[in-house]
Amino acid sequence: MSPHPDNPRGAHPDKRTLRRRFLAVRSTLPVDDVRKTELALAERAFEVEELARARTVAAYVSVGGEPGTAPLLDALRARGTRVLLPVLLDDNDLDWGVYEGPSSLVAVQHPGRIALLEPGGERLGPDAVLAADVVLLPGLAVDGRGMRLGRGGGSYDRVLARLETAGARPALVVLLHDTEVVAHVPEEAHDKAVHAVVTPSGARRFT
């Protein structure tokens, strides 16, 4: 577990500061390292029991220096798992569509963002995530309590709130680089802990 550098007062950095740090590190990762990470994640992810037996998984298409998800999406589909992928809406909420292989993805340019790969088929509605046995969450870091540091856009806060309101209890799993499992992540009242993290070194559950 990698601790954050202490500041002069010994206080933990705030979320904004931490996001800048982790994004800066990701921006320097060699392409070969990112590729090795995504291949390892596709193998290690099935150490999470819920993912190994899931019928429906809500996942996402990685971008930039994020731990790559492409091989994992194909591995899930090859196992007969129904894979849902997000479609970003104008209000930052997420709709969902079924992943039917790499050729089913289309590049969508959202204002003020990099182009995202989204499923090009039927839109299932924001509540489609309620059918998921596992929800894979993007993130920048997680600590030993399972508290996740997201990018701050709020899309997945809405997803988690929707799951809670509906009484749905899928396994929540975050995919990260090894160095992004840290000593402490600051939390707010609405933050929810994840159940497990998968890195190239393996899967870890939180209690």
BABA-403564 format. One record per residue (C-alpha): residue in one letter; chain; x, y, z. Coordinates in steps of 0.001 Angstrom, whole numbers. Each point is the difference from the previous one (the first is absolute). Example, Ala and Ser with C-alpha at 12.3 -4.5 7.8 and 13.67 -1.06 7.14 Angstrom:
BEGIN
type; mol; u; v; w
A; A; 12300; -4500; 7800
S; A; 1370; 3440; -660
end
This chain:
BEGIN
type; mol; u; v; w
M; A; 0; 0; 0
S; A; 1472; 3331; -1049
P; A; -441; 2828; 2520
H; A; -531; 3552; -1166
P; A; 2884; 2411; 665
D; A; -716; 1928; 3172
N; A; -439; 3731; -187
P; A; 1715; 2251; 2587
R; A; -2967; -198; 2379
G; A; -376; -3754; -358
A; A; -3505; 376; -1449
H; A; -1269; -2107; -2862
P; A; -154; 1669; -3440
D; A; -3471; 942; -1233
K; A; -1731; -1744; -2903
R; A; 866; 2650; -2561
T; A; 3693; -155; 862
L; A; 18; -3791; -125
R; A; -1771; -77; -3344
R; A; 2649; 2259; -1508
R; A; 2775; -2227; 1361
F; A; -1417; -3263; -1256
L; A; -967; 1399; -3391
A; A; 3499; 1461; -390
V; A; 1553; -3425; 652
R; A; -2380; -1706; -2415
S; A; 854; 2496; -2719
T; A; 3648; -1147; 91
L; A; -667; -3760; -223
P; A; 1613; -1668; -3033
V; A; -2448; -1567; -2439
D; A; 1632; -3404; 508
D; A; -606; 197; 3762
V; A; -3663; 856; -518
R; A; -326; -2958; -2366
K; A; 1609; -2396; 2500
T; A; -2329; 1296; 2703
E; A; -3154; -637; -2014
L; A; 1058; -3550; -843
A; A; 736; -710; 3662
L; A; -3330; 1466; 1107
A; A; -1872; -2265; -2421
E; A; 1482; -2975; 1852
R; A; -18; 1281; 3560
A; A; -3558; 1340; -66
F; A; -1480; -3496; 178
E; A; 1616; -454; 3407
V; A; -3024; 1993; 1181
E; A; -2580; -2750; 473
E; A; -2990; 2181; -852
L; A; 1579; 980; -3304
A; A; 892; -3587; -871
R; A; -3659; -1079; 322
A; A; -1753; 3213; -1062
R; A; -2759; -190; -2585
T; A; -63; 3770; -607
V; A; 2868; 2430; 554
A; A; -171; 3772; -328
A; A; 3455; 979; -1229
Y; A; 1609; 2884; -1900
V; A; 2440; 680; -2829
S; A; 3295; 1306; 1374
V; A; 1569; 3205; -1309
G; A; 3486; 1476; 141
G; A; 2182; -1347; 2799
E; A; -2845; -1855; 1717
P; A; 642; -3702; 584
G; A; -1197; -1462; -3278
T; A; -3315; -1829; -123
A; A; -155; -1204; -3618
P; A; 1349; -3548; 587
L; A; -2193; -371; 3090
L; A; -3130; 1022; -1909
D; A; 737; -2646; -2627
A; A; 836; -2606; 2657
L; A; -3324; 637; 1729
R; A; -1910; -252; -3263
A; A; 1825; -3237; -899
R; A; -1249; -1484; 3287
G; A; -3578; 777; -976
T; A; -293; 2989; 2330
R; A; -2289; 2832; -1072
V; A; 2125; 3149; 68
L; A; -1583; 3429; 337
L; A; 1963; 3116; -955
P; A; -821; 3602; 871
V; A; -1261; 2738; -2272
L; A; 669; 3480; 1388
L; A; -3097; 2214; 46
D; A; -102; 3782; -217
D; A; -674; 318; 3747
N; A; 2991; -2248; 829
D; A; -2220; -2959; 895
L; A; 587; -3348; -1708
D; A; -2188; -1972; -2378
W; A; 1073; -3553; -920
G; A; 352; -2221; -3037
V; A; 1111; -3593; -571
Y; A; 3579; -682; -1091
E; A; -11; -2129; -3152
G; A; 3747; 36; -697
P; A; 2506; 2698; -1031
S; A; -1816; 729; -3265
S; A; -3132; 979; 1941
L; A; 1731; 3021; 1560
V; A; -235; 3480; -1454
A; A; 2112; 3045; 816
V; A; -2139; 2783; 1457
Q; A; 1335; 3505; 527
H; A; -1583; 1621; 3036
P; A; 491; 3756; 484
G; A; 3065; 748; 2086
R; A; 1133; -3636; 177
I; A; 2148; -2400; -1936
A; A; -1875; -2324; -2350
L; A; -1522; -2980; 1800
L; A; -683; -3436; -1434
E; A; -3628; -867; 639
P; A; -2283; -2860; -1052
G; A; -1688; 817; -3288
G; A; -3087; -2165; 447
E; A; -3278; 352; 1875
R; A; -116; 2279; 3037
L; A; -1342; -1875; 3019
G; A; -521; 2932; 2369
P; A; 1810; 1050; 3200
D; A; -1790; -2673; 2051
A; A; 1556; -2819; -2060
V; A; 2904; -3; 2468
L; A; -2377; -1387; 2642
A; A; 235; -3409; -1703
A; A; 3774; -220; 481
D; A; 1512; -2613; 2297
V; A; 3266; 1953; -52
V; A; 706; 3666; -716
L; A; 3541; 823; -1096
L; A; 836; 3538; 1062
P; A; 2691; 2230; -1461
G; A; 2134; 1745; 2567
L; A; 3335; 1578; 792
A; A; 734; -1638; 3352
V; A; -1444; -2100; 2812
D; A; 1029; -380; 3627
G; A; -64; -2897; 2454
R; A; -3602; 713; 953
G; A; -1127; -255; -3615
M; A; -578; 3745; -340
R; A; 385; 931; -3674
L; A; 1339; 3223; -1459
G; A; -1900; 711; -3219
R; A; 644; 2633; -2640
G; A; -2518; 2380; 1514
G; A; -2498; 109; -2858
G; A; -2820; -1441; 2100
S; A; -1300; -2504; -2571
Y; A; 744; -3022; 2138
D; A; -1255; 1703; 3159
R; A; -3355; 45; -1796
V; A; 339; -3654; -924
L; A; 780; -972; 3592
A; A; -2879; 2101; 1322
R; A; -2343; -1656; -2522
L; A; 1100; -3451; 1157
E; A; -513; 916; 3652
T; A; -3438; 1511; -594
A; A; -1115; -3142; -1843
G; A; 1418; -2323; 2646
A; A; 2338; -1581; -2562
R; A; 3187; -1425; 1471
P; A; 2469; -919; -2746
A; A; 3649; -542; 829
L; A; 1876; 3270; -524
V; A; 3478; -504; -1436
V; A; 2595; 2625; -953
L; A; 2822; -650; -2496
L; A; 3306; 1725; 760
H; A; 3745; 5; -481
D; A; 1932; -1551; 2892
T; A; 1288; 3372; 1245
E; A; -3535; 1354; 299
V; A; -853; -2121; 3049
V; A; 875; 2545; 2675
A; A; -93; 665; 3721
H; A; -2854; 2485; 56
V; A; -2632; 1477; -2298
P; A; -2044; 2940; 1328
E; A; -3718; -681; 115
E; A; -3226; 1972; -40
A; A; -3410; -955; 1355
H; A; -1231; -1319; -3360
D; A; 3069; -2161; -720
K; A; -480; -3760; -53
A; A; 2685; -2600; 649
V; A; 697; -2604; -2674
H; A; 123; -3703; 726
A; A; 3220; -809; -1840
V; A; 2867; 1406; -2051
V; A; 1788; -1744; -2859
T; A; 3542; 979; -971
P; A; 2601; -1825; -2113
S; A; 1261; -1603; 3221
G; A; -3352; -1553; 827
A; A; -3378; 592; 1618
R; A; -569; 1274; 3518
R; A; -3282; -6; 1917
F; A; -1019; 2565; 2585
T; A; -1994; -687; 3159
end
